[in-house]
Amino acid sequence: MDKETNNNRNKGSPMKNHIGKGIAALGVTLLLSAGAQAAGDLTTRPMELPDLVLGSEESDYSMSHKRYEMETGQAYSLKIISSGRKEYAIQSPEFFTKIYLRKVEAGDMEIKAMTLTELEFEQEGEAEIFFVPIKPGTFEFYSEGLENKGMVGEFIVK
């Protein structure tokens, strides 16, 4: 075999070199992205947010918290407690469409749904929502019809 044929054989075809470089680049990409993935199912370890209590002895229109800060990708649980002093209908249309809703627990029930429209309390009671924020932003929440009484707050997702 002459020297030129041997050199061409060692270089490989241009197609093989191109495929080899592509495979190497894919391997590097997979290795780098593997470090960014979370280990395990984060939805099974929710961080408990402070309870949102609606109404108190001081005011039927009080809200125990008017600001909640969260991060995307972290699981949370939020217990909403009605004092029963008024009917309260908690809404947050923009926020409810920007979360992965895992479940709602109310009484002896566990409710699994794709999204929420509102949580309405006609009397004293509580509901706990389990969710993961998936989009950053500032989202208003309020008790429908009682906004002018100060029953407005915000979810801040970073």
N, C-alpha and C positions, 0 to 999 in steps of 0.2 A: 504494500500500500504506500502510495507516495505521501510526502509531507503535507501537501495541500488538502488531500482527502482526509487525512488524520485530523488536521486543524478544524475543518468543517464539522467533522463528527463530534469533536469535543465541545464546540460552540453550541450545538443543538440548533434546531430550526427557530426562526424568529417567532413562530406561533407558540412553541414550547416555552421560550423565554418569557413571552407576554403572559401566558397562563400561569407560569410559576411566580411571576411578580404579583399577579392578581391574588393568588392564593396566599402569598406571604402578607400582602396588605390586609386581606380579610382576617388572617390570624391575629395580626397586631390590633386591628380594630376590635375584634372579639375580646382580646385580653384586656384592652383599655376599658371597654364598656362593662366588663364583668365586675370591675371594682365599683361601679356606680350603682349596681343593682342592690336592693335591700335583701337581707337574709330573712327568710320566713314570711309569714303572713301578718302584716302590720295590723290588719283589721281585728285580730284576736287580742290585741293588747292596747285598747284605747286609753288615751289620756283623759282623765275626768276634768271637765271644765267646772267652774263654780256654778252651783245651782242658780237658775233664773226663777226667782220667786215673784209672783204677780200679786200685788196688793199686800197691805200690811195693816196693823192696828193704827198706824199714823196716817195712812192714806190708802184709799181704795185703788188709787191710780199709780202706786209706786211700782218700780221694777228694781230688784236687788242689784242688777248689773245692767249697764247700758253699753258696755264695750267688751268684746271678746276678741282676743288676738290668737291666731292660729297659723299653721304652716301647711302648705300643700303636701300631700303624701303622708301625713301623720293621721292616725285614727283618733277620733275623739268621741266622747259621750257627753251629752248635755241633758241634765234633768230639769224639766220645766214644771214648776209647782204653782198651782192656783190656790190662793187663799179662800176662794169661793165668795169673796166680797162683791164681785161683779162677774159678768160673763166676759171672758177674755178669748180673743181669737188671734193667736200669734201667726203672723205672716212674714215671709221674706222671699218674695218671688224670685229675685235674681240669685240669691244665695242657694235656695233649694234646687235650682237647675245647675249649679256649679259644684255639687257635691256628689259623691257616691254614697247613697243611702243604704246602709247595711240592714237596719231594722229600727222599729219603734216598739218600745215596751210600754204598755199602759194597763194597769190593773194586773190581771192574770193572763193578759194576752201579749203575744209577740206578733207584730205586724211587719210583713215584708212587702215592700212596694218599691217601685222605680223612683218615685219622687213624692214630695209633699206639696200640698197647696196651703193648708193651714192646720194648726192644732187648736181646736176650739174646746174651751173648758166652760161648761154651763154651770158647774158647781165646783166645790173643793175637789182636788185631785192632782195627779201628776202623770207625766209621760216622760220617757227618756228616749232620746234619739241617739243612734250610733251611726257615725258617718266619717267620710274622709274627704276633705276639701280637695278639689282637683284643679281649681283655677284661682289665681291671686286676684285680689281686688278688695274694695270696701263695699259692703252690702248692708243696706238698712233692714232692720227688723222692727216690727211694731205690732201693737194690738189694734186690729182694725176697728175704726170708729173712735178710738181713744187717743189718737195721735196728738190732738190738740190739748189733751190732759197730761202730756209728757211721756206717754208710753211708747217711746221710740228709742232704739239703740242701734248699734252697728257691729257687724262681724267684719273683722279685718283679717284677710288671708294674705300671707306673704309667700 
